[in-house]
């Protein structure tokens, strides 16, 4: 029996879980389930129900949040070094976010290096929302990573894009559409 992993995709109207098992060099689909997520429903309760119905016990878990719960910013910074970007990011976000910087958890993905520096996509989520969600999931599932839902999907497609062709990823939800343009992987 190989290592199992659970991917949870939270969208505006549904919550979906996919359980994979690594067998030799290939991931095998073990189980999958999609449940409606009515507006205003307790997110932790929906994840607990999903894990129960998927018979999830333990393993690697990645949870994808919808963009509706995140603040997303495209930034141009005069650095290419990731450490320098990480140091400058709080100062850049401070003037762009509605919530105070100490009230959000944030991270970034460098999207392109230029002669002038880097283009960066920064994501922020309210600490209270994320903290209460993770606390409510204790004993059921402990996500190893919480990320914007489309980011790992785009990364997986780019990693398998051996020809390096540019591509457009469109994720349609009940109330929104997210688009990611991946250029030069």
C-alpha positions as CSV (number, residue, x, y, z in Angstrom):
1,X,0.0,0.0,0.0
2,X,1.4,3.4,-1.0
3,X,1.2,6.8,0.5
4,X,-2.2,8.4,0.4
5,X,-2.9,12.1,-0.1
6,X,-6.1,14.2,0.0
7,X,-6.7,17.3,-2.1
8,X,-9.6,19.5,-0.9
9,X,-10.9,22.1,-3.3
10,X,-13.2,24.7,-1.7
11,X,-15.2,26.7,-4.2
12,X,-18.1,29.1,-3.9
13,X,-20.8,26.5,-4.2
14,X,-19.1,23.1,-3.7
15,X,-16.4,21.4,-1.8
16,X,-14.5,18.6,-3.5
17,X,-12.1,16.0,-2.2
18,X,-9.8,13.7,-4.1
19,X,-7.9,10.8,-2.5
20,X,-4.8,9.6,-4.3
21,X,-2.5,6.7,-3.5
22,X,1.1,6.7,-4.8
23,X,1.7,3.2,-6.3
24,X,5.1,2.8,-7.8
25,X,5.6,5.9,-9.9
26,X,2.0,6.8,-10.6
27,X,-0.8,8.3,-8.4
28,X,-3.9,6.2,-8.5
29,X,-7.4,7.7,-7.8
30,X,-8.8,6.0,-4.7
31,X,-11.9,8.1,-4.0
32,X,-13.4,11.4,-4.9
33,X,-16.5,13.3,-3.7
34,X,-18.1,16.6,-4.3
35,X,-20.7,18.1,-1.9
36,X,-22.8,21.2,-2.2
37,X,-21.6,24.1,-0.1
38,X,-24.6,26.4,0.5
39,X,-23.8,30.0,1.1
40,X,-23.2,30.7,4.8
41,X,-22.6,27.0,5.7
42,X,-19.9,26.2,8.3
43,X,-16.8,25.5,6.2
44,X,-15.2,23.2,8.9
45,X,-18.4,21.2,9.2
46,X,-18.5,20.7,5.4
47,X,-14.8,19.5,5.4
48,X,-15.5,17.2,8.3
49,X,-18.4,15.6,6.4
50,X,-16.3,15.3,3.3
51,X,-13.5,13.6,5.1
52,X,-16.0,11.2,6.8
53,X,-17.6,10.3,3.5
54,X,-14.2,9.8,1.9
55,X,-13.2,7.6,4.8
56,X,-10.1,9.8,5.2
57,X,-7.8,8.7,8.1
58,X,-4.3,10.1,7.6
59,X,-1.8,11.2,5.0
60,X,-0.7,14.3,3.2
61,X,-3.5,16.9,2.8
62,X,-3.5,20.0,0.7
63,X,-6.5,22.4,1.0
64,X,-7.3,24.9,-1.8
65,X,-9.1,28.1,-0.8
66,X,-11.3,30.0,-3.3
67,X,-10.2,33.4,-4.4
68,X,-13.4,34.8,-2.8
69,X,-11.7,34.3,0.6
70,X,-8.4,35.8,-0.5
71,X,-7.0,39.1,-1.3
72,X,-4.8,38.8,-4.5
73,X,-2.3,41.5,-5.6
74,X,0.0,41.6,-8.6
75,X,3.1,43.5,-7.7
76,X,6.3,44.6,-9.5
77,X,9.3,44.6,-7.2
78,X,12.8,45.7,-8.1
79,X,14.4,42.5,-6.8
80,X,14.9,39.0,-8.2
81,X,16.2,37.4,-5.0
82,X,13.4,35.6,-3.2
83,X,14.7,36.6,0.2
84,X,14.7,40.3,-0.7
85,X,11.1,39.9,-2.2
86,X,10.0,38.3,1.1
87,X,11.5,41.2,3.1
88,X,9.9,43.9,0.9
89,X,6.5,42.3,0.6
90,X,5.1,43.4,3.9
91,X,5.8,47.1,3.0
92,X,4.2,46.7,-0.4
93,X,1.1,44.9,1.0
94,X,0.6,47.3,3.9
95,X,-0.6,50.1,1.6
96,X,-2.7,47.8,-0.6
97,X,-4.7,45.7,1.8
98,X,-7.9,46.8,3.5
99,X,-7.1,44.7,6.6
100,X,-4.1,45.5,8.8
101,X,-1.0,43.5,7.9
102,X,-0.9,41.8,11.3
103,X,-4.5,40.5,10.8
104,X,-3.6,38.5,7.6
105,X,-1.4,35.6,6.7
106,X,0.2,36.2,3.3
107,X,2.6,34.5,0.8
108,X,3.7,35.1,-2.8
109,X,4.6,33.4,-6.0
110,X,7.2,35.0,-8.3
111,X,5.6,35.0,-11.7
112,X,8.2,36.5,-13.9
113,X,11.7,37.9,-13.7
114,X,12.5,41.0,-15.7
115,X,15.6,43.3,-16.2
116,X,14.0,45.6,-13.6
117,X,13.1,43.0,-11.0
118,X,10.3,40.5,-10.5
119,X,6.6,40.4,-11.1
120,X,4.9,38.7,-8.1
121,X,1.5,37.5,-7.2
122,X,0.7,37.9,-3.5
123,X,-2.1,36.2,-1.6
124,X,-3.5,37.2,1.8
125,X,-6.2,35.6,4.0
126,X,-7.6,36.8,7.3
127,X,-5.7,35.1,10.2
128,X,-9.0,34.7,12.2
129,X,-10.7,32.9,9.3
130,X,-7.8,30.6,8.6
131,X,-7.0,30.0,12.3
132,X,-10.6,29.1,13.3
133,X,-10.9,26.8,10.3
134,X,-7.7,24.9,11.2
135,X,-8.7,24.8,14.8
136,X,-12.1,23.4,14.0
137,X,-10.6,20.7,11.8
138,X,-8.3,19.3,14.6
139,X,-8.8,15.5,15.0
140,X,-10.3,15.2,11.5
141,X,-7.7,16.5,9.1
142,X,-4.6,18.6,9.5
143,X,-3.8,20.2,6.2
144,X,-0.1,20.2,5.4
145,X,-0.6,23.2,3.0
146,X,-3.4,25.7,2.5
147,X,-3.1,27.5,-0.8
148,X,-5.2,29.3,-3.4
149,X,-7.0,26.5,-5.2
150,X,-5.9,27.3,-8.7
151,X,-2.2,27.7,-7.9
152,X,-1.3,24.0,-7.4
153,X,-3.4,23.1,-10.5
154,X,-1.5,25.6,-12.6
155,X,1.8,24.3,-11.2
156,X,0.9,20.7,-11.9
157,X,0.0,21.5,-15.5
158,X,3.1,23.6,-16.0
159,X,5.3,20.7,-14.6
160,X,3.9,18.3,-17.1
161,X,4.1,20.8,-20.0
162,X,7.3,19.4,-21.4
163,X,7.1,21.5,-24.6
164,X,7.0,24.7,-22.5
165,X,4.0,26.1,-24.4
166,X,2.1,28.9,-22.9
167,X,-1.4,28.0,-21.6
168,X,-4.5,29.6,-20.3
169,X,-6.2,27.9,-17.3
170,X,-9.9,28.7,-16.8
171,X,-11.7,27.6,-13.6
172,X,-15.4,28.2,-13.7
173,X,-17.3,28.3,-10.4
174,X,-21.0,29.0,-9.7
175,X,-20.5,32.7,-9.1
176,X,-17.0,33.4,-10.5
177,X,-14.4,32.5,-13.1
178,X,-10.7,32.5,-12.4
179,X,-8.2,32.7,-15.2
180,X,-4.5,32.0,-15.0
181,X,-2.1,32.7,-17.9
182,X,1.1,30.7,-17.6
183,X,3.9,32.0,-19.8
184,X,7.2,30.2,-20.2
185,X,6.2,27.8,-17.4
